[in-house]
Structures are given as structure tokens and as C-alpha cells.
Amino acid sequence: MKKPLSPSLHLYVDTTLSVLLILAPLFVSLGFLAQTLSQAGGAFLLLYNNLTQRKFALFGVFGEGIHHALDLAGIAALWILPWFLFSGFDRYYFLGFAVLTSVLYLLTSFEQEAVAPLSLKLRVRYFMVRALTGAFISIPILFIAGILLGE
């Protein structure tokens, strides 16, 4: 069965998720540990996405297999760690990301794409577009979430 998301589209969605993880503590009230792990996780996701050999990634250091393994490890951590580290809203915050990342993983075809060499200047432009798109998608969602949660 052909999965609907290519690795390049997965890169765009992952960038949005990483921006959400980094910015969310600014809009919703999380405990210190949850805030720290959210922002560190978002930064790590942004880093390893841009180190995967993909058409629009900043640097192609490793292939889809390593990215695939890192995604699985992150998803497992998102499903397991909240039960041991958090309670209340902090727990459900991370479990919500577990659901999102699981669905993203199941919909992505992790077949290695042909990567045409792009200049660093062009890759940086694509990175900035992904980051800004992620911010433009994330900020209204987080703003509404903050209002609904009474933050």
C-alpha cells in the first residue's frame, strides 16, 4: 500500500511539530521539566530532520534508516515517559504529541528519495520557509489553545 506522505513532505510536517514543541511553553502553562523537555525535543527534532538526506534538508549526513529509527525512539519515548515523569496537563500534552507523531509515522513512506544537489544557499532558504511556515501554523493553534485552557 502506497503511503501518502513522501519524506520531503514529512520534513515539512516535522519542522512544524518541532516549532510547536519549542514555542508551546510560551503559550500554555507547563511545569519546568515539561517545558525543558518540550523545547529540547523540538530542537533535537529540528536538528536530526536537517541532517537526514532529503531534498530540502540543510545537510544530508545520514539516510532514511537512521531517521526512521530516531522517529521510532521518539514515538516510544512520547508514549512511555509521560506516565513516569508527569501528571495532569503535562502528561496529556506529551501524549497528544505521541498521537500526532504516531499518525505522521504511519502515513509516511520512508523510501529514500533521489536527492539532487542543491546549493547551501538554496537549502537555507528552504529551511527558513519551513521554519516560518511552521511558526505561522503553530502560533495561532497555540494562541487558541492558551485561550481555551485559560492560560
Secondary structure, 3 states (H helix, E strand, C coil): CCCCECHHHHHHHHHHHHHHHHHHHHHCCCCHHHHHHHHHHHHHHHHHHHHECCCCCCCCCECHHHHHHHHHHHHHHHHHHHHHHCCHHHHHHHHHHHHHHHHHHHHECCCCCCCCCCCHHHHHHHHHHHHHHHHHHHHHHHHHHHHHCCC
